[in-house]
Amino acid sequence: MSKRNLALVAATLVSIIYGVTFTIAKDVMPKHVGAFGFIVMRVGGSVILFWIAWLFSVKEKIAKNDFPRIIAAAFFGVAFNMLTFFKGLSLTSPISAAVLMCTTPIIVLVLSAIIMKERMQTSKAFGIILGLVGTAVLIGYGKSIGSATNAPLGNLLVFVNAVSYGLYLIMVRKLMDKYNAFTFVKWIYLFGFLMVLPFGWREFEVVSWQIVPTSALLKMAFVVVISTFLTYLLNLLSMKELKPTTVAVFIYLQPLFATVFAIGLGKDSLSWVKITAAILIFVGVYLVTRKKNPKN
């Protein structure tokens, strides 16, 4: 298998894992552990794995003036990002959360235009409007089944998480160009762990581990090892061989896998509101990410 095909397989596996994670994490929260307590477990476990992986990677020294950027990336890419996502997922449905995460490319474009002063084409601006309308529809009218307690608030928190992650992608860009990934990601997760600890320690501490079923423990381990650590490694593999725009396209597979998995297990259902919102978001993302015809 060629390196490019291997990278395509890696990117597809990431989308499948993320799509499955929406339902797996939803099964654990809040029945066995609170959303914030789950984050302490996820980030804490990831810190250990990333520092172990760093021992076998290239050794580099980080310049002191890069630590403020690393701390900011830890806040937007780990702490605030995960706190809003997991709390939102605990309140809404797996399908709604997966669809809302697809607004990330739109958010990155908007933030790039504001922060980095990048020019925006009319078609992209129209795509942003469509995507935001779809997001507003899903937040305001998307309903969920099962254990969802507050779908509108949950959808809003997942969208806030997508904005936070968009900021993280912009901040981490310079670090990716300057250092080996494991050089700074171990610091990002360490600082992120210190940030989430005050919010989630109480929920983590009160978990009655002796009565948590083995199936739930395995799902927690899946989120830490597979959904966090392994997907990061697979993303590194895909980004080495594929263009960023190609990698970004695979985020659109997540709602497909999330929908199939959630409906297959009876954890969620489709509705016209979700379908309409998804169409608006996907059309918006297409307009934002499509390449301009060189002939025009």
N, C-alpha and C positions, 0 to 999 in steps of 0.2 A: 504494500500500500504506500502510495506517495505521501510526502509530508503534507501536501495540500489536502488530500483526501482524509488524512488522519486528523488534520485541524478541523475539517468540516464535521467529522464524526464527533470530535470533542465538543464543538459548539452545539451540535444537536443534543448531545448528552446533557449539557448544561441546561438547555431549555426543558428537557424532560424532567431533570431533577428539580428545577425550580417549579415547574408545573405541578409535580407531585407534592412538593413541600407545602404548598398552600393548604392542602387537605390534611396532610400528616400533622403539621403544626396546629391546625385547627382542632384536631382530635385530642390534643394534649391540653390545650388552653380553653377555658380556665378550669376544666374539670379536675386535672391533676396538679397543675401549677399555674400561678398567675402569669400574665403576659410579661411583666417586668422581671419576675423571678426566673422565667424561662430565658430571658435575655442575659441575665447574669451567668446562667449555666452555659449558654451558647457562646458568649464572648469569652468567658473564662476558659472554657475548653479550647477555643480557637487560639487564644494567646499561647497556651502550652504547645499546641501543635505547630504554630508558626515559628516559635522560638526554637523548637527542636529541628524544624526544617531548615532554619537559618544556619544551624551548625554544619550542615552539609552543602551550603551554598557559598557564593563568592563573599569574601569578607571586605566590607567597605566602611569608611568612616563618614558619618553624616555631618555636614557643616552646621555650625550652631545657628546660623541665620535661617536654616531650613526647618528648624524645630517648630517655630510658630505656625508654619504651613501644615506640618504634620499634625500638630495639636488641633488645628481647625479641621483638617481632614478627618481626624478621629471623632470630632463632634458631629460633623455633618454626615460622614460615611458609616459611622458605627453607632455612637450613642443616640443622638436625636433621630437618626434614620431608623434604627431598630426599635427604639421605644415607641415611635409613632406607628411603625408598620405592625409590630406584634400586637399592640393594643388595638389598632384598627382591625386587624384580622380576627381578633377575639370577639369583635362586635359585628362583623359583617360576614359575607360568604366568600368561599375560595374563588369563585368565578369573578365576582365583582372586583376583588383585590387584584387578580391577575390582569383583568382588563385595564384597571387604573394604572398599573405599573407600566403599561405600554405608552403612557404619556411621557415617559422619561426623555425620548429623543426630542419631543416638542419642547419640553422644559429646558433641556440643554441648549437648544437653539435660542430660546428667549433670553436665557441667562447670558449666553455668549454675546448676543446683540447688546445687552445692557452693560455687562461687565467688560467685555473685550471689544466693544464697539464694532462688531461685525455687521456688514450690510445684510439686509433682508429683502428677498424678492417678494413680489406681490403674491405669487402662488403659495409661498411659504407662510406669509402672513395670514392668508385665507385658511391654510391648513391648521394653523394655530387656533384660529377662531372656531373651526369645526371641532377640533380636538377638545377645546375647553367647553364647548356646548355639550359634547358627549359626556364629558366629565361631570358637568353640572347636572345633567339628566340623571346620571347614575348615582350621584351623591344625594340628589333631592328626592328621587322616586324609586331607586333600586331597592327592592325588598329581598330578604333572605329567608331560608327555612332553617329548621333544626334549632341549634342553640344560639343563633344570632339574637342579640338583645337590643341592639341599636344600630341598624344598618346605615342610616344617613351619617351618623357620627363616625362610624367605622370607616365608611367610604372616604369621608373627609380626611381622616387621619392617614389613610393609605395614600391619598393624593399629596398630603403634606410630606409624607415620607419620600415620595417620588421627587418632589421639589428639593428636598434635602440631599437626596442621592445625586441629583443633577448638579448641585453645587459641589459635591464631593468629586465628581468626575472632572470638573473644571480645575479644581484645586490640585488634584493628584496628577494632572497631565505633566506638569514640569518635573515632578518627582520621578515619574516613569522614564522621562528622557534622561535624567541625571544619574539614577541609581538602579542597581539590580532590585527587582521587586521585593524580595525577602529582606533587603536591607532596611526598608522603611515600613513595610506592612506590619512587621512585628511590633514596631513602635506605635503604629496607628491603633492596633488592637489592644496594646497594653494601656495606652492613654484612654482609649474607648472603654476598657473594662473599669478603670478607675472612675470614669464619668457615670457609668450605669450602676455601679455598686450601691450608691446611696439610694437609688430609686427602687432597685430590685432585691436588695439583700433581705428585707423583711419577708417578702413573698417567697423567696428561696428558702429562708430559714424555717418557715412554718410548714413546709411540705412534709407530709408523713410518708417518708420513703419506704417504710416497711409495708405499707398497704398499696403502694403504687404497683399496678400489674406489670409483668415483664414486657408485655406488648407496648405499654406506654414508655417504658425505659428504653426500649429499642427504637421507638420513634424519636425520642429525645436525642439519642446517640446519632441517629440518622441526620438530624438537623445540624448537629455540631460537626460531625466528621464528613458527611457527604455533602450536605447543602451549603456548608461554609468553606471548609478546608479543601475538599476535593474539587468543588466547582471553581475555586480560585486557581488551582493548579491547571485545570482544564482550560480556563480562560486564558492563562498565560500561554499555553500550548497553541491555542487557536489564534491569539493575537500576533504570535511570531510569524505565522504563515499567511494570514488573511488580513485584508484591509479593514480598518476600523468600521467603515460603512457596511462591509459584509458581515462582520461580527454583530453589528447592531441589528441587522435584519432578523437574527435568530430570536430576539426578544419577543417577536410577534408570534412565535410558536408556543410561548408559555400559556396564553389563555386557552389554546387548543388542547394542550395536554392537561391543563388544570380542569377544563370542562369535562373532558372524557373521564378523567380519574374521579372527579367529584360526583358526577352523575352516575358513573358506574357503581359507586359505593353508596349511592343514595344520600349523599351529604349536601347536595345542592340541586337546584333546578333552573332551567332556562325560563325566561319571560321575555315579552316583547320589549319591555323597558331595557333589559340587559342587552338584547340583540340590537336595538336601535342605537343605544349608547356605544356599543362595540363598533358598529358600522361607522358612526361619526368619528370615533377616535381613530380607527384604522385608516379611513380616508384622509383624515388630518395628518396622520403620521406619514402616509404615502406622499402627500404633497410636500411635507417638510423634508423628507429624506431623499426624494428622487433627484437624480442628477439633471443638470441643465443641458439641453441638447446643444452640442458644439456648433451645429449649423446655424442656430438662431443667434 
